[in-house]
Amino acid sequence: MYEEGSVLFFKKPHVCGSHEWRIIRTGADLKLECVGCKRVIMLPKYKVEKLLKHK
Ligand SMILES: [Zn+2]
């Protein structure tokens, strides 16, 4: 489901304005890099679920 290198779309934009986050590591927590500003964050999967924009 979550694959390294794939891009997630969040409902709310990051402070830089980008909605896209690239997965750089999976696990209990996902390590995500903002596509816009390259900021790296760690989020537990359940939180990512709530932030995702489902089409
Ligand atoms: Zn950003």
mmCIF file of the protein (N, C-alpha, C, O) and its ligand, coordinates in Angstrom:
data_MODEL
# 
_entry.id   MODEL 
# 
loop_
_entity.id 
_entity.type 
_entity.pdbx_number_of_molecules 
1 polymer     1 
2 non-polymer 1 
# 
_entity_poly.entity_id                      1 
_entity_poly.type                           'polypeptide(L)' 
_entity_poly.nstd_linkage                   no 
_entity_poly.nstd_monomer                   no 
_entity_poly.pdbx_seq_one_letter_code       MYEEGSVLFFKKPHVCGSHEWRIIRTGADLKLECVGCKRVIMLPKYKVEKLLKHK 
_entity_poly.pdbx_seq_one_letter_code_can   MYEEGSVLFFKKPHVCGSHEWRIIRTGADLKLECVGCKRVIMLPKYKVEKLLKHK 
_entity_poly.pdbx_strand_id                 A 
# 
loop_
_entity_poly_seq.entity_id 
_entity_poly_seq.num 
_entity_poly_seq.mon_id 
_entity_poly_seq.hetero 
1 1  MET n 
1 2  TYR n 
1 3  GLU n 
1 4  GLU n 
1 5  GLY n 
1 6  SER n 
1 7  VAL n 
1 8  LEU n 
1 9  PHE n 
1 10 PHE n 
1 11 LYS n 
1 12 LYS n 
1 13 PRO n 
1 14 HIS n 
1 15 VAL n 
1 16 CYS n 
1 17 GLY n 
1 18 SER n 
1 19 HIS n 
1 20 GLU n 
1 21 TRP n 
1 22 ARG n 
1 23 ILE n 
1 24 ILE n 
1 25 ARG n 
1 26 THR n 
1 27 GLY n 
1 28 ALA n 
1 29 ASP n 
1 30 LEU n 
1 31 LYS n 
1 32 LEU n 
1 33 GLU n 
1 34 CYS n 
1 35 VAL n 
1 36 GLY n 
1 37 CYS n 
1 38 LYS n 
1 39 ARG n 
1 40 VAL n 
1 41 ILE n 
1 42 MET n 
1 43 LEU n 
1 44 PRO n 
1 45 LYS n 
1 46 TYR n 
1 47 LYS n 
1 48 VAL n 
1 49 GLU n 
1 50 LYS n 
1 51 LEU n 
1 52 LEU n 
1 53 LYS n 
1 54 HIS n 
1 55 LYS n 
# 
loop_
_struct_asym.id 
_struct_asym.entity_id 
A 1 
B 2 
# 
loop_
_chem_comp.id 
_chem_comp.type 
_chem_comp.mon_nstd_flag 
ALA 'L-peptide linking' y 
ARG 'L-peptide linking' y 
ASP 'L-peptide linking' y 
CYS 'L-peptide linking' y 
GLU 'L-peptide linking' y 
GLY 'peptide linking'   y 
HIS 'L-peptide linking' y 
ILE 'L-peptide linking' y 
LEU 'L-peptide linking' y 
LYS 'L-peptide linking' y 
MET 'L-peptide linking' y 
PHE 'L-peptide linking' y 
PRO 'L-peptide linking' y 
SER 'L-peptide linking' y 
THR 'L-peptide linking' y 
TRP 'L-peptide linking' y 
TYR 'L-peptide linking' y 
VAL 'L-peptide linking' y 
ZN  non-polymer         . 
# 
_pdbx_entity_nonpoly.entity_id   2 
_pdbx_entity_nonpoly.name        ? 
_pdbx_entity_nonpoly.comp_id     ZN 
# 
_pdbx_nonpoly_scheme.asym_id         B 
_pdbx_nonpoly_scheme.entity_id       2 
_pdbx_nonpoly_scheme.mon_id          ZN 
_pdbx_nonpoly_scheme.ndb_seq_num     1 
_pdbx_nonpoly_scheme.pdb_seq_num     101 
_pdbx_nonpoly_scheme.auth_seq_num    101 
_pdbx_nonpoly_scheme.pdb_mon_id      ZN 
_pdbx_nonpoly_scheme.auth_mon_id     ZN 
_pdbx_nonpoly_scheme.pdb_strand_id   A 
_pdbx_nonpoly_scheme.pdb_ins_code    . 
# 
loop_
_atom_site.group_PDB 
_atom_site.id 
_atom_site.type_symbol 
_atom_site.label_atom_id 
_atom_site.label_alt_id 
_atom_site.label_comp_id 
_atom_site.label_asym_id 
_atom_site.label_entity_id 
_atom_site.label_seq_id 
_atom_site.pdbx_PDB_ins_code 
_atom_site.Cartn_x 
_atom_site.Cartn_y 
_atom_site.Cartn_z 
_atom_site.occupancy 
_atom_site.B_iso_or_equiv 
_atom_site.pdbx_formal_charge 
_atom_site.auth_seq_id 
_atom_site.auth_comp_id 
_atom_site.auth_asym_id 
_atom_site.auth_atom_id 
_atom_site.pdbx_PDB_model_num 
ATOM   1   N  N  . MET A 1 1  ? 0.840   -1.208 0.000  1.00 0.00 ? 1   MET A N  1 
ATOM   2   C  CA . MET A 1 1  ? 0.000   0.000  0.000  1.00 0.00 ? 1   MET A CA 1 
ATOM   3   C  C  . MET A 1 1  ? 0.874   1.256  0.000  1.00 0.00 ? 1   MET A C  1 
ATOM   4   O  O  . MET A 1 1  ? 0.755   2.105  -0.883 1.00 0.00 ? 1   MET A O  1 
ATOM   5   N  N  . TYR A 1 2  ? 1.752   1.362  1.001  1.00 0.00 ? 2   TYR A N  1 
ATOM   6   C  CA . TYR A 1 2  ? 2.700   2.483  1.011  1.00 0.00 ? 2   TYR A CA 1 
ATOM   7   C  C  . TYR A 1 2  ? 4.038   1.990  0.475  1.00 0.00 ? 2   TYR A C  1 
ATOM   8   O  O  . TYR A 1 2  ? 4.668   1.110  1.060  1.00 0.00 ? 2   TYR A O  1 
ATOM   9   N  N  . GLU A 1 3  ? 4.455   2.558  -0.624 1.00 0.00 ? 3   GLU A N  1 
ATOM   10  C  CA . GLU A 1 3  ? 5.723   2.134  -1.223 1.00 0.00 ? 3   GLU A CA 1 
ATOM   11  C  C  . GLU A 1 3  ? 6.717   3.278  -1.241 1.00 0.00 ? 3   GLU A C  1 
ATOM   12  O  O  . GLU A 1 3  ? 6.369   4.425  -1.520 1.00 0.00 ? 3   GLU A O  1 
ATOM   13  N  N  . GLU A 1 4  ? 7.956   2.945  -0.940 1.00 0.00 ? 4   GLU A N  1 
ATOM   14  C  CA . GLU A 1 4  ? 9.005   3.964  -0.983 1.00 0.00 ? 4   GLU A CA 1 
ATOM   15  C  C  . GLU A 1 4  ? 9.118   4.527  -2.388 1.00 0.00 ? 4   GLU A C  1 
ATOM   16  O  O  . GLU A 1 4  ? 9.133   3.785  -3.369 1.00 0.00 ? 4   GLU A O  1 
ATOM   17  N  N  . GLY A 1 5  ? 9.196   5.837  -2.471 1.00 0.00 ? 5   GLY A N  1 
ATOM   18  C  CA . GLY A 1 5  ? 9.315   6.492  -3.768 1.00 0.00 ? 5   GLY A CA 1 
ATOM   19  C  C  . GLY A 1 5  ? 8.001   6.994  -4.326 1.00 0.00 ? 5   GLY A C  1 
ATOM   20  O  O  . GLY A 1 5  ? 7.992   7.834  -5.226 1.00 0.00 ? 5   GLY A O  1 
ATOM   21  N  N  . SER A 1 6  ? 6.870   6.483  -3.797 1.00 0.00 ? 6   SER A N  1 
ATOM   22  C  CA . SER A 1 6  ? 5.579   6.949  -4.302 1.00 0.00 ? 6   SER A CA 1 
ATOM   23  C  C  . SER A 1 6  ? 5.203   8.254  -3.611 1.00 0.00 ? 6   SER A C  1 
ATOM   24  O  O  . SER A 1 6  ? 5.745   8.586  -2.556 1.00 0.00 ? 6   SER A O  1 
ATOM   25  N  N  . VAL A 1 7  ? 4.274   8.988  -4.210 1.00 0.00 ? 7   VAL A N  1 
ATOM   26  C  CA . VAL A 1 7  ? 3.915   10.316 -3.738 1.00 0.00 ? 7   VAL A CA 1 
ATOM   27  C  C  . VAL A 1 7  ? 2.490   10.307 -3.187 1.00 0.00 ? 7   VAL A C  1 
ATOM   28  O  O  . VAL A 1 7  ? 1.570   9.782  -3.814 1.00 0.00 ? 7   VAL A O  1 
ATOM   29  N  N  . LEU A 1 8  ? 2.326   10.897 -2.004 1.00 0.00 ? 8   LEU A N  1 
ATOM   30  C  CA . LEU A 1 8  ? 1.011   11.001 -1.372 1.00 0.00 ? 8   LEU A CA 1 
ATOM   31  C  C  . LEU A 1 8  ? 0.491   12.427 -1.525 1.00 0.00 ? 8   LEU A C  1 
ATOM   32  O  O  . LEU A 1 8  ? 1.259   13.389 -1.562 1.00 0.00 ? 8   LEU A O  1 
ATOM   33  N  N  . PHE A 1 9  ? -0.837  12.536 -1.612 1.00 0.00 ? 9   PHE A N  1 
ATOM   34  C  CA . PHE A 1 9  ? -1.480  13.849 -1.710 1.00 0.00 ? 9   PHE A CA 1 
ATOM   35  C  C  . PHE A 1 9  ? -2.254  14.120 -0.428 1.00 0.00 ? 9   PHE A C  1 
ATOM   36  O  O  . PHE A 1 9  ? -3.200  13.400 -0.108 1.00 0.00 ? 9   PHE A O  1 
ATOM   37  N  N  . PHE A 1 10 ? -1.862  15.142 0.297  1.00 0.00 ? 10  PHE A N  1 
ATOM   38  C  CA . PHE A 1 10 ? -2.542  15.496 1.543  1.00 0.00 ? 10  PHE A CA 1 
ATOM   39  C  C  . PHE A 1 10 ? -3.624  16.526 1.272  1.00 0.00 ? 10  PHE A C  1 
ATOM   40  O  O  . PHE A 1 10 ? -3.531  17.331 0.344  1.00 0.00 ? 10  PHE A O  1 
ATOM   41  N  N  . LYS A 1 11 ? -4.666  16.478 2.118  1.00 0.00 ? 11  LYS A N  1 
ATOM   42  C  CA . LYS A 1 11 ? -5.780  17.430 1.985  1.00 0.00 ? 11  LYS A CA 1 
ATOM   43  C  C  . LYS A 1 11 ? -5.302  18.855 2.205  1.00 0.00 ? 11  LYS A C  1 
ATOM   44  O  O  . LYS A 1 11 ? -5.641  19.768 1.452  1.00 0.00 ? 11  LYS A O  1 
ATOM   45  N  N  . LYS A 1 12 ? -4.494  19.025 3.271  1.00 0.00 ? 12  LYS A N  1 
ATOM   46  C  CA . LYS A 1 12 ? -4.025  20.376 3.585  1.00 0.00 ? 12  LYS A CA 1 
ATOM   47  C  C  . LYS A 1 12 ? -2.619  20.584 3.027  1.00 0.00 ? 12  LYS A C  1 
ATOM   48  O  O  . LYS A 1 12 ? -1.798  19.668 3.046  1.00 0.00 ? 12  LYS A O  1 
ATOM   49  N  N  . PRO A 1 13 ? -2.349  21.775 2.537  1.00 0.00 ? 13  PRO A N  1 
ATOM   50  C  CA . PRO A 1 13 ? -0.999  22.042 2.019  1.00 0.00 ? 13  PRO A CA 1 
ATOM   51  C  C  . PRO A 1 13 ? 0.007   22.217 3.148  1.00 0.00 ? 13  PRO A C  1 
ATOM   52  O  O  . PRO A 1 13 ? -0.351  22.621 4.254  1.00 0.00 ? 13  PRO A O  1 
ATOM   53  N  N  . HIS A 1 14 ? 1.247   21.914 2.863  1.00 0.00 ? 14  HIS A N  1 
ATOM   54  C  CA . HIS A 1 14 ? 2.354   22.219 3.776  1.00 0.00 ? 14  HIS A CA 1 
ATOM   55  C  C  . HIS A 1 14 ? 2.544   23.735 3.796  1.00 0.00 ? 14  HIS A C  1 
ATOM   56  O  O  . HIS A 1 14 ? 1.961   24.445 2.976  1.00 0.00 ? 14  HIS A O  1 
ATOM   57  N  N  . VAL A 1 15 ? 3.352   24.227 4.722  1.00 0.00 ? 15  VAL A N  1 
ATOM   58  C  CA . VAL A 1 15 ? 3.585   25.680 4.802  1.00 0.00 ? 15  VAL A CA 1 
ATOM   59  C  C  . VAL A 1 15 ? 4.140   26.243 3.492  1.00 0.00 ? 15  VAL A C  1 
ATOM   60  O  O  . VAL A 1 15 ? 3.949   27.422 3.194  1.00 0.00 ? 15  VAL A O  1 
ATOM   61  N  N  . CYS A 1 16 ? 4.822   25.408 2.713  1.00 0.00 ? 16  CYS A N  1 
ATOM   62  C  CA . CYS A 1 16 ? 5.402   25.866 1.443  1.00 0.00 ? 16  CYS A CA 1 
ATOM   63  C  C  . CYS A 1 16 ? 4.375   25.860 0.311  1.00 0.00 ? 16  CYS A C  1 
ATOM   64  O  O  . CYS A 1 16 ? 4.657   26.343 -0.786 1.00 0.00 ? 16  CYS A O  1 
ATOM   65  N  N  . GLY A 1 17 ? 3.166   25.306 0.577  1.00 0.00 ? 17  GLY A N  1 
ATOM   66  C  CA . GLY A 1 17 ? 2.116   25.321 -0.432 1.00 0.00 ? 17  GLY A CA 1 
ATOM   67  C  C  . GLY A 1 17 ? 1.945   24.013 -1.183 1.00 0.00 ? 17  GLY A C  1 
ATOM   68  O  O  . GLY A 1 17 ? 0.988   23.861 -1.943 1.00 0.00 ? 17  GLY A O  1 
ATOM   69  N  N  . SER A 1 18 ? 2.855   23.064 -0.986 1.00 0.00 ? 18  SER A N  1 
ATOM   70  C  CA . SER A 1 18 ? 2.763   21.787 -1.699 1.00 0.00 ? 18  SER A CA 1 
ATOM   71  C  C  . SER A 1 18 ? 1.846   20.809 -0.966 1.00 0.00 ? 18  SER A C  1 
ATOM   72  O  O  . SER A 1 18 ? 1.841   20.748 0.263  1.00 0.00 ? 18  SER A O  1 
ATOM   73  N  N  . HIS A 1 19 ? 1.072   20.047 -1.741 1.00 0.00 ? 19  HIS A N  1 
ATOM   74  C  CA . HIS A 1 19 ? 0.227   18.996 -1.164 1.00 0.00 ? 19  HIS A CA 1 
ATOM   75  C  C  . HIS A 1 19 ? 0.882   17.622 -1.289 1.00 0.00 ? 19  HIS A C  1 
ATOM   76  O  O  . HIS A 1 19 ? 0.329   16.624 -0.829 1.00 0.00 ? 19  HIS A O  1 
ATOM   77  N  N  . GLU A 1 20 ? 2.043   17.573 -1.902 1.00 0.00 ? 20  GLU A N  1 
ATOM   78  C  CA . GLU A 1 20 ? 2.647   16.285 -2.239 1.00 0.00 ? 20  GLU A CA 1 
ATOM   79  C  C  . GLU A 1 20 ? 3.811   15.936 -1.320 1.00 0.00 ? 20  GLU A C  1 
ATOM   80  O  O  . GLU A 1 20 ? 4.679   16.758 -1.029 1.00 0.00 ? 20  GLU A O  1 
ATOM   81  N  N  . TRP A 1 21 ? 3.792   14.663 -0.868 1.00 0.00 ? 21  TRP A N  1 
ATOM   82  C  CA . TRP A 1 21 ? 4.861   14.145 -0.010 1.00 0.00 ? 21  TRP A CA 1 
ATOM   83  C  C  . TRP A 1 21 ? 5.347   12.835 -0.587 1.00 0.00 ? 21  TRP A C  1 
ATOM   84  O  O  . TRP A 1 21 ? 4.549   11.951 -0.898 1.00 0.00 ? 21  TRP A O  1 
ATOM   85  N  N  . ARG A 1 22 ? 6.652   12.707 -0.732 1.00 0.00 ? 22  ARG A N  1 
ATOM   86  C  CA . ARG A 1 22 ? 7.227   11.470 -1.236 1.00 0.00 ? 22  ARG A CA 1 
ATOM   87  C  C  . ARG A 1 22 ? 7.610   10.570 -0.058 1.00 0.00 ? 22  ARG A C  1 
ATOM   88  O  O  . ARG A 1 22 ? 8.198   11.027 0.921  1.00 0.00 ? 22  ARG A O  1 
ATOM   89  N  N  . ILE A 1 23 ? 7.271   9.303  -0.168 1.00 0.00 ? 23  ILE A N  1 
ATOM   90  C  CA . ILE A 1 23 ? 7.627   8.344  0.881  1.00 0.00 ? 23  ILE A CA 1 
ATOM   91  C  C  . ILE A 1 23 ? 9.092   7.962  0.717  1.00 0.00 ? 23  ILE A C  1 
ATOM   92  O  O  . ILE A 1 23 ? 9.493   7.437  -0.322 1.00 0.00 ? 23  ILE A O  1 
ATOM   93  N  N  . ILE A 1 24 ? 9.883   8.227  1.745  1.00 0.00 ? 24  ILE A N  1 
ATOM   94  C  CA . ILE A 1 24 ? 11.291  7.842  1.647  1.00 0.00 ? 24  ILE A CA 1 
ATOM   95  C  C  . ILE A 1 24 ? 11.607  6.638  2.521  1.00 0.00 ? 24  ILE A C  1 
ATOM   96  O  O  . ILE A 1 24 ? 12.633  5.989  2.319  1.00 0.00 ? 24  ILE A O  1 
ATOM   97  N  N  . ARG A 1 25 ? 10.741  6.323  3.496  1.00 0.00 ? 25  ARG A N  1 
ATOM   98  C  CA . ARG A 1 25 ? 10.918  5.079  4.249  1.00 0.00 ? 25  ARG A CA 1 
ATOM   99  C  C  . ARG A 1 25 ? 9.584   4.654  4.844  1.00 0.00 ? 25  ARG A C  1 
ATOM   100 O  O  . ARG A 1 25 ? 8.808   5.479  5.326  1.00 0.00 ? 25  ARG A O  1 
ATOM   101 N  N  . THR A 1 26 ? 9.337   3.359  4.801  1.00 0.00 ? 26  THR A N  1 
ATOM   102 C  CA . THR A 1 26 ? 8.105   2.840  5.387  1.00 0.00 ? 26  THR A CA 1 
ATOM   103 C  C  . THR A 1 26 ? 8.434   2.081  6.672  1.00 0.00 ? 26  THR A C  1 
ATOM   104 O  O  . THR A 1 26 ? 9.595   1.787  6.960  1.00 0.00 ? 26  THR A O  1 
ATOM   105 N  N  . GLY A 1 27 ? 7.391   1.772  7.433  1.00 0.00 ? 27  GLY A N  1 
ATOM   106 C  CA . GLY A 1 27 ? 7.528   1.088  8.715  1.00 0.00 ? 27  GLY A CA 1 
ATOM   107 C  C  . GLY A 1 27 ? 6.310   1.424  9.538  1.00 0.00 ? 27  GLY A C  1 
ATOM   108 O  O  . GLY A 1 27 ? 5.267   1.772  8.984  1.00 0.00 ? 27  GLY A O  1 
ATOM   109 N  N  . ALA A 1 28 ? 6.417   1.326  10.856 1.00 0.00 ? 28  ALA A N  1 
ATOM   110 C  CA . ALA A 1 28 ? 5.301   1.733  11.715 1.00 0.00 ? 28  ALA A CA 1 
ATOM   111 C  C  . ALA A 1 28 ? 5.027   3.223  11.501 1.00 0.00 ? 28  ALA A C  1 
ATOM   112 O  O  . ALA A 1 28 ? 3.879   3.667  11.467 1.00 0.00 ? 28  ALA A O  1 
ATOM   113 N  N  . ASP A 1 29 ? 6.097   3.965  11.361 1.00 0.00 ? 29  ASP A N  1 
ATOM   114 C  CA . ASP A 1 29 ? 5.993   5.371  10.972 1.00 0.00 ? 29  ASP A CA 1 
ATOM   115 C  C  . ASP A 1 29 ? 6.457   5.514  9.535  1.00 0.00 ? 29  ASP A C  1 
ATOM   116 O  O  . ASP A 1 29 ? 7.332   4.782  9.071  1.00 0.00 ? 29  ASP A O  1 
ATOM   117 N  N  . LEU A 1 30 ? 5.861   6.459  8.845  1.00 0.00 ? 30  LEU A N  1 
ATOM   118 C  CA . LEU A 1 30 ? 6.298   6.757  7.480  1.00 0.00 ? 30  LEU A CA 1 
ATOM   119 C  C  . LEU A 1 30 ? 7.208   7.979  7.524  1.00 0.00 ? 30  LEU A C  1 
ATOM   120 O  O  . LEU A 1 30 ? 6.911   8.971  8.190  1.00 0.00 ? 30  LEU A O  1 
ATOM   121 N  N  . LYS A 1 31 ? 8.315   7.886  6.806  1.00 0.00 ? 31  LYS A N  1 
ATOM   122 C  CA . LYS A 1 31 ? 9.197   9.041  6.664  1.00 0.00 ? 31  LYS A CA 1 
ATOM   123 C  C  . LYS A 1 31 ? 8.849   9.682  5.334  1.00 0.00 ? 31  LYS A C  1 
ATOM   124 O  O  . LYS A 1 31 ? 8.932   9.047  4.282  1.00 0.00 ? 31  LYS A O  1 
ATOM   125 N  N  . LEU A 1 32 ? 8.460   10.935 5.391  1.00 0.00 ? 32  LEU A N  1 
ATOM   126 C  CA . LEU A 1 32 ? 7.968   11.636 4.206  1.00 0.00 ? 32  LEU A CA 1 
ATOM   127 C  C  . LEU A 1 32 ? 8.805   12.870 3.923  1.00 0.00 ? 32  LEU A C  1 
ATOM   128 O  O  . LEU A 1 32 ? 9.239   13.569 4.839  1.00 0.00 ? 32  LEU A O  1 
ATOM   129 N  N  . GLU A 1 33 ? 9.025   13.127 2.642  1.00 0.00 ? 33  GLU A N  1 
ATOM   130 C  CA . GLU A 1 33 ? 9.738   14.331 2.225  1.00 0.00 ? 33  GLU A CA 1 
ATOM   131 C  C  . GLU A 1 33 ? 8.791   15.195 1.429  1.00 0.00 ? 33  GLU A C  1 
ATOM   132 O  O  . GLU A 1 33 ? 8.183   14.734 0.463  1.00 0.00 ? 33  GLU A O  1 
ATOM   133 N  N  . CYS A 1 34 ? 8.662   16.449 1.830  1.00 0.00 ? 34  CYS A N  1 
ATOM   134 C  CA . CYS A 1 34 ? 7.813   17.378 1.086  1.00 0.00 ? 34  CYS A CA 1 
ATOM   135 C  C  . CYS A 1 34 ? 8.409   17.598 -0.305 1.00 0.00 ? 34  CYS A C  1 
ATOM   136 O  O  . CYS A 1 34 ? 9.597   17.888 -0.449 1.00 0.00 ? 34  CYS A O  1 
ATOM   137 N  N  . VAL A 1 35 ? 7.554   17.454 -1.332 1.00 0.00 ? 35  VAL A N  1 
ATOM   138 C  CA . VAL A 1 35 ? 8.031   17.624 -2.704 1.00 0.00 ? 35  VAL A CA 1 
ATOM   139 C  C  . VAL A 1 35 ? 8.388   19.092 -2.967 1.00 0.00 ? 35  VAL A C  1 
ATOM   140 O  O  . VAL A 1 35 ? 9.248   19.389 -3.796 1.00 0.00 ? 35  VAL A O  1 
ATOM   141 N  N  . GLY A 1 36 ? 7.723   20.000 -2.255 1.00 0.00 ? 36  GLY A N  1 
ATOM   142 C  CA . GLY A 1 36 ? 7.948   21.424 -2.485 1.00 0.00 ? 36  GLY A CA 1 
ATOM   143 C  C  . GLY A 1 36 ? 9.235   21.942 -1.866 1.00 0.00 ? 36  GLY A C  1 
ATOM   144 O  O  . GLY A 1 36 ? 10.034  22.589 -2.542 1.00 0.00 ? 36  GLY A O  1 
ATOM   145 N  N  . CYS A 1 37 ? 9.445   21.659 -0.574 1.00 0.00 ? 37  CYS A N  1 
ATOM   146 C  CA . CYS A 1 37 ? 10.560  22.293 0.131  1.00 0.00 ? 37  CYS A CA 1 
ATOM   147 C  C  . CYS A 1 37 ? 11.574  21.302 0.687  1.00 0.00 ? 37  CYS A C  1 
ATOM   148 O  O  . CYS A 1 37 ? 12.552  21.698 1.320  1.00 0.00 ? 37  CYS A O  1 
ATOM   149 N  N  . LYS A 1 38 ? 11.336  19.984 0.445  1.00 0.00 ? 38  LYS A N  1 
ATOM   150 C  CA . LYS A 1 38 ? 12.284  18.926 0.858  1.00 0.00 ? 38  LYS A CA 1 
ATOM   151 C  C  . LYS A 1 38 ? 12.364  18.719 2.364  1.00 0.00 ? 38  LYS A C  1 
ATOM   152 O  O  . LYS A 1 38 ? 13.251  18.015 2.847  1.00 0.00 ? 38  LYS A O  1 
ATOM   153 N  N  . ARG A 1 39 ? 11.442  19.328 3.112  1.00 0.00 ? 39  ARG A N  1 
ATOM   154 C  CA . ARG A 1 39 ? 11.387  19.075 4.551  1.00 0.00 ? 39  ARG A CA 1 
ATOM   155 C  C  . ARG A 1 39 ? 11.037  17.617 4.792  1.00 0.00 ? 39  ARG A C  1 
ATOM   156 O  O  . ARG A 1 39 ? 10.182  17.060 4.104  1.00 0.00 ? 39  ARG A O  1 
ATOM   157 N  N  . VAL A 1 40 ? 11.696  16.993 5.768  1.00 0.00 ? 40  VAL A N  1 
ATOM   158 C  CA . VAL A 1 40 ? 11.430  15.580 6.081  1.00 0.00 ? 40  VAL A CA 1 
ATOM   159 C  C  . VAL A 1 40 ? 10.687  15.481 7.410  1.00 0.00 ? 40  VAL A C  1 
ATOM   160 O  O  . VAL A 1 40 ? 11.080  16.099 8.399  1.00 0.00 ? 40  VAL A O  1 
ATOM   161 N  N  . ILE A 1 41 ? 9.615   14.701 7.422  1.00 0.00 ? 41  ILE A N  1 
ATOM   162 C  CA . ILE A 1 41 ? 8.848   14.484 8.641  1.00 0.00 ? 41  ILE A CA 1 
ATOM   163 C  C  . ILE A 1 41 ? 8.625   12.987 8.846  1.00 0.00 ? 41  ILE A C  1 
ATOM   164 O  O  . ILE A 1 41 ? 8.737   12.194 7.912  1.00 0.00 ? 41  ILE A O  1 
ATOM   165 N  N  . MET A 1 42 ? 8.307   12.617 10.093 1.00 0.00 ? 42  MET A N  1 
ATOM   166 C  CA . MET A 1 42 ? 7.930   11.252 10.409 1.00 0.00 ? 42  MET A CA 1 
ATOM   167 C  C  . MET A 1 42 ? 6.502   11.288 10.935 1.00 0.00 ? 42  MET A C  1 
ATOM   168 O  O  . MET A 1 42 ? 6.177   12.090 11.811 1.00 0.00 ? 42  MET A O  1 
ATOM   169 N  N  . LEU A 1 43 ? 5.644   10.410 10.393 1.00 0.00 ? 43  LEU A N  1 
ATOM   170 C  CA . LEU A 1 43 ? 4.261   10.360 10.846 1.00 0.00 ? 43  LEU A CA 1 
ATOM   171 C  C  . LEU A 1 43 ? 3.832   8.908  10.984 1.00 0.00 ? 43  LEU A C  1 
ATOM   172 O  O  . LEU A 1 43 ? 4.151   8.084  10.126 1.00 0.00 ? 43  LEU A O  1 
ATOM   173 N  N  . PRO A 1 44 ? 3.094   8.578  12.081 1.00 0.00 ? 44  PRO A N  1 
ATOM   174 C  CA . PRO A 1 44 ? 2.534   7.233  12.171 1.00 0.00 ? 44  PRO A CA 1 
ATOM   175 C  C  . PRO A 1 44 ? 1.477   7.018  11.095 1.00 0.00 ? 44  PRO A C  1 
ATOM   176 O  O  . PRO A 1 44 ? 0.825   7.967  10.659 1.00 0.00 ? 44  PRO A O  1 
ATOM   177 N  N  . LYS A 1 45 ? 1.311   5.780  10.673 1.00 0.00 ? 45  LYS A N  1 
ATOM   178 C  CA . LYS A 1 45 ? 0.422   5.497  9.546  1.00 0.00 ? 45  LYS A CA 1 
ATOM   179 C  C  . LYS A 1 45 ? -1.011  5.964  9.779  1.00 0.00 ? 45  LYS A C  1 
ATOM   180 O  O  . LYS A 1 45 ? -1.667  6.450  8.857  1.00 0.00 ? 45  LYS A O  1 
ATOM   181 N  N  . TYR A 1 46 ? -1.500  5.814  11.022 1.00 0.00 ? 46  TYR A N  1 
ATOM   182 C  CA . TYR A 1 46 ? -2.897  6.201  11.262 1.00 0.00 ? 46  TYR A CA 1 
ATOM   183 C  C  . TYR A 1 46 ? -3.102  7.699  11.040 1.00 0.00 ? 46  TYR A C  1 
ATOM   184 O  O  . TYR A 1 46 ? -4.173  8.133  10.616 1.00 0.00 ? 46  TYR A O  1 
ATOM   185 N  N  . LYS A 1 47 ? -2.068  8.479  11.329 1.00 0.00 ? 47  LYS A N  1 
ATOM   186 C  CA . LYS A 1 47 ? -2.179  9.927  11.091 1.00 0.00 ? 47  LYS A CA 1 
ATOM   187 C  C  . LYS A 1 47 ? -2.135  10.236 9.603  1.00 0.00 ? 47  LYS A C  1 
ATOM   188 O  O  . LYS A 1 47 ? -2.859  11.105 9.117  1.00 0.00 ? 47  LYS A O  1 
ATOM   189 N  N  . VAL A 1 48 ? -1.284  9.520  8.887  1.00 0.00 ? 48  VAL A N  1 
ATOM   190 C  CA . VAL A 1 48 ? -1.204  9.714  7.439  1.00 0.00 ? 48  VAL A CA 1 
ATOM   191 C  C  . VAL A 1 48 ? -2.559  9.432  6.795  1.00 0.00 ? 48  VAL A C  1 
ATOM   192 O  O  . VAL A 1 48 ? -2.993  10.155 5.899  1.00 0.00 ? 48  VAL A O  1 
ATOM   193 N  N  . GLU A 1 49 ? -3.227  8.366  7.265  1.00 0.00 ? 49  GLU A N  1 
ATOM   194 C  CA . GLU A 1 49 ? -4.547  8.000  6.741  1.00 0.00 ? 49  GLU A CA 1 
ATOM   195 C  C  . GLU A 1 49 ? -5.514  9.175  6.789  1.00 0.00 ? 49  GLU A C  1 
ATOM   196 O  O  . GLU A 1 49 ? -6.262  9.422  5.843  1.00 0.00 ? 49  GLU A O  1 
ATOM   197 N  N  . LYS A 1 50 ? -5.485  9.905  7.926  1.00 0.00 ? 50  LYS A N  1 
ATOM   198 C  CA . LYS A 1 50 ? -6.422  11.014 8.119  1.00 0.00 ? 50  LYS A CA 1 
ATOM   199 C  C  . LYS A 1 50 ? -6.089  12.205 7.237  1.00 0.00 ? 50  LYS A C  1 
ATOM   200 O  O  . LYS A 1 50 ? -6.966  12.991 6.881  1.00 0.00 ? 50  LYS A O  1 
ATOM   201 N  N  . LEU A 1 51 ? -4.806  12.333 6.884  1.00 0.00 ? 51  LEU A N  1 
ATOM   202 C  CA . LEU A 1 51 ? -4.365  13.488 6.117  1.00 0.00 ? 51  LEU A CA 1 
ATOM   203 C  C  . LEU A 1 51 ? -4.505  13.287 4.609  1.00 0.00 ? 51  LEU A C  1 
ATOM   204 O  O  . LEU A 1 51 ? -4.497  14.244 3.834  1.00 0.00 ? 51  LEU A O  1 
ATOM   205 N  N  . LEU A 1 52 ? -4.635  12.020 4.212  1.00 0.00 ? 52  LEU A N  1 
ATOM   206 C  CA . LEU A 1 52 ? -4.641  11.729 2.782  1.00 0.00 ? 52  LEU A CA 1 
ATOM   207 C  C  . LEU A 1 52 ? -5.882  12.246 2.072  1.00 0.00 ? 52  LEU A C  1 
ATOM   208 O  O  . LEU A 1 52 ? -6.983  12.255 2.623  1.00 0.00 ? 52  LEU A O  1 
ATOM   209 N  N  . LYS A 1 53 ? -5.675  12.670 0.847  1.00 0.00 ? 53  LYS A N  1 
ATOM   210 C  CA . LYS A 1 53 ? -6.800  13.056 -0.006 1.00 0.00 ? 53  LYS A CA 1 
ATOM   211 C  C  . LYS A 1 53 ? -7.201  11.855 -0.828 1.00 0.00 ? 53  LYS A C  1 
ATOM   212 O  O  . LYS A 1 53 ? -6.466  11.425 -1.717 1.00 0.00 ? 53  LYS A O  1 
ATOM   213 N  N  . HIS A 1 54 ? -8.370  11.313 -0.531 1.00 0.00 ? 54  HIS A N  1 
ATOM   214 C  CA . HIS A 1 54 ? -8.853  10.150 -1.276 1.00 0.00 ? 54  HIS A CA 1 
ATOM   215 C  C  . HIS A 1 54 ? -9.699  10.607 -2.457 1.00 0.00 ? 54  HIS A C  1 
ATOM   216 O  O  . HIS A 1 54 ? -10.560 11.478 -2.332 1.00 0.00 ? 54  HIS A O  1 
ATOM   217 N  N  . LYS A 1 55 ? -9.429  9.990  -3.613 1.00 0.00 ? 55  LYS A N  1 
ATOM   218 C  CA . LYS A 1 55 ? -10.143 10.424 -4.809 1.00 0.00 ? 55  LYS A CA 1 
ATOM   219 C  C  . LYS A 1 55 ? -11.415 9.613  -5.008 1.00 0.00 ? 55  LYS A C  1 
ATOM   220 O  O  . LYS A 1 55 ? -12.148 9.840  -5.970 1.00 0.00 ? 55  LYS A O  1 
HETATM 221 ZN ZN . ZN  B 2 .  ? 6.894   21.835 2.064  1.00 0.00 2 101 ZN  A ZN 1 
# 
